[in-house]
């Protein structure tokens, strides 16, 4: 999955002048189908981290899009999967399924021309929520022979009575405006929940950890796919600058050496890129200090996970 610049927010009014719509919209699917890239595209800005590695998303994140007369509260979720029995894997599935509860609409994301066992598992979870489901067929930009898409859509339509099927590309924005309008039209009537200028419910401290973890996932995903996490020890503002101290936790000493690299160059490169991304998001200078420490088998220990911020909210 490759990043591209998110499109500008869509501002077409919907519905009749007197109607105000607001609701929660969960984005669900197996790992690595482009859920986070889709959320960023719908919001018109980067909110959630992305990579081409499965299970990059580890927490549910609210992304809030407010129009003139409608507010969609998107819930990005970890990929629902059948793999592994570690405490981290169980946490990811619990978090995804908890996010589906009490929403008004579901976006079930699949990769065009693919439908795996994990797709079926994610769809069952979506159907069990007993709310309307829009099937989002992502990555159509990767299909050379577009004639193959129609039979795929017909087969997908037989799997569930979807409210709509929307083929699109979250990476380049094709057809995302169609999905945006369908979501806004499908929200229940009601007043907005969040202020019009609020984009998420997560604090800046959370995103600092996520942006550093994004660099680790992208740079070391083949060697350390699930063995790293980030904890922010200090996050203060002084003189218009953020001062951030971050800890990278790994499970073994050898993994620590991989992240630090020869003479610390690998860690320096990852921290520098993360700092630049933080400055874009926070719109101010950032001073970032990073250390790497070992916490044995943290991903298999429920108590260790909780201490590192893996808690269902």
Secondary structure, DSSP 4 states (H G I P E B T S, - for coil): ----PPPPPP----S-TT--EEEEEEEE-STTSSHHHHHHHHHTS--S---SSTT---S-EEEEEE-SSEEEEEEE-PPP-----SHHHHHHHHHHHHHHTT-SEEEEEEETT---HHHHHHHHHHHHT-SEEEEEEE-GGG-S-THHHHHHHHHHHTTS--SEEEE--TTT-TTHHHHHHHHHHHSPB---SS-TT---SS-HHHHHHHHHHHHHHHHHTTT-SSS-EEEEEEEEEETTEEEEEEEEEESSHHHHHHHH-GGGHHHHHHHHHHHHHHHHHHTSEEEEEEEEEE-TTGGG-HHHHHHTT----
